[in-house]
Amino acid sequence: MVPEIIRLRRFSLTFGLLLVTFSLAGVGIDSPAKISPLGIPLVLRRPDLLGIGLILASIYGLLRYWYYGILLGLSPRRARKRLYNGTLIDGATTVDGSSDVDKIKSFYEEAKRQVDRYFPTIPGCIEPQAEVTGDSSGFHIKMTVPFYTKFLALLHDIDYYAPIWVNVIAISVYFIIFIAR
């Protein structure tokens, strides 16, 4: 069972931001603390362990996102790399069709769809171009990508990997502040 990447992303980002906020704000709770979630009175006898709970949740979210979102999933960066290398995202160099014209047309349409999906563009500017060539080993894609599209792709990658770097920063900040106490 592969979990939904969006939920993993949300969980990981939430706990990373909670941990960094908890660390930087210097949150301290008097012992014993009394809280009433849902009207049930609870007493926290060890509130100092809240930070450790946040760290564990942050590490858990980071590792799950890294495993399912980066290693098992198809990240936008990996998809773009496959297109740059001349194949479709699934690694295909051929497609089904009755004639050579149908095959190349079908391959080109699929390549165009994937380029449009994984290469961000700005309306009114030059779009990335995919040229399809064929030889005895199959069809290949030759990409021409403008600089600003590469820059937008970099921003997309930074956003996609945010659950990882936010949690690494949050855990680092927590331990730096913990050591400084």
N, C-alpha and C positions, 0 to 999 in steps of 0.2 A: 504494500500500500504506500503510494507516494503522496505525501500531504500537499495541500495547496501552497504554492510558493508565496502567494499574496498574504496568506495568514501567517506563514513562517516569518515573512518580512516584517509584518506588523508587530508580531510578538517580539522579535529580536530588537527592532528599533525602539519599541516601548520600554523594554527593560534596560536597554543601553542608555536611553535618555533619563530614565528614572535613577539609574545608578550614578550617572554623572551629576545629575541635579542633587541627589542625596549627598554625594561626596563634596561637591563645591559649596553647597549651602551649609555644610557642617551640621546636619540635622542631629539633634540629640534628644532623647526621650528620657524623662525621669523614670526611675524604677521604684516601685512597680507602676506601670502605666495602666490606666483603665480606659477601654474603648468599648463601644456598643454598636458593632455592625449588625444591621437588621434587627435591632432591639435586643440583642443577646449580650449581656454584660460579660466582657472578657478582661482578664488582668494579664498584662505582659510583664513577667518577672525578669526576663532577659532581653530587654529591647536592644542591647548592643549586638545581638545576632541578626537584626534586620539587614544590616549591611552584607553579611555573609549570605543571607538568603537572596538578596538582590544580585550578588556576584554569581551565585550558582545559577540563577535564572538567566542571567546575561550570558554566561558561558554556554549553558544549554541551548539558548536561542542562536548564539553564534555558530556553534557546531552543527546544529540541525540545518540552518540556512546554508552553511558552507557545504555540507554533504549533499542535501537535496537540491539546492538552488544552483550550486556551482559545479560540483562533481558529477551528479547524476543528471541534472537538468541541462538544457541548452541555453547558455547565457548569450545575450546579444553579441558579446565580444567573440565568442566561439563561432557563432553563426556568421558574423562578418568575416572572420578568418577563413572559414571554409569557402565563402564566396570569393574572397581574394585569391585563394588557392586554385580556383577554377572549377569547383564542383558545386552542385546544389547542397543545401544544408544537410541532407541525409547522406551525402557522399556520392549521390548518383551522377553518372556521366551519360546515361542513356534514359530514354523514356519509351513508353509503348506508343505505337502508331502503325497505321497500315502502310504508309509510304515514307520515304526519307523526308519529304516536304512536311508531312504531318508531324513527324518526330522532331524535326528541328523547330517547327513552329510551337509545338507543345513544350519543348525544352526552353525555348526563349520566353514563352508566357510564364512558365513557372519561375524561371530565373528573374524576370522582371518583377513578379509578385514578391519574391523573397528580397530582392534589392529594395523595393519600396517599403517593405516591412522593417528591415533591419538598418537601413541607412536614413537617418533623419534629414529632412530638407527644409529649406526656407522658401515659402511661396514666392515666385518671381525670380528666383536665382537658378543658376545652372544645377541640374540634378545629376546624381551619379548615373553613369552610363554602363550598361552591361552589353558586351558584344559576344555573341555566341559563334564559336568556330567548331568544326568537326574534323576528326581524322579517324583512323582505323580503331583507335582505342575508345572512341566515344566523343561526346560533345564537351566543350570547355568554355568557361566564362572568362572574359578578359574585362576587368573592372577599370573604370576611370572615375576617380572620386575627387571632387573639389576639396580644397583645404578646409573651408568652413564646415563641410559635411564631416570631415575627419574630426574637427573640433567639437561639433555637436555629438558625434559618436563617443568622444572622450567624456563629455559631460554625462551622457547616457550611462556609460560604464561606471563613472563615479557614483551616480545615483543607484545603479543596480547593486553595486558592492557596498553601499552605505550600511546595511545591517552588520557587516563584518567590521569595517573600520570604525563605526560609532562604538561598537562594543569593545574593540581593542583599546580605543582611547578612554572609554569609561572605566574599564578595568585598570588601566595604567594610572589614571587620575586617582582612583580609589586607593591603590597601593602606595602611590607617592604621598598622598595626604595621610594615609595610615602610618607610613614610616616616619613622616614629619611630626606626628603627635608625640 
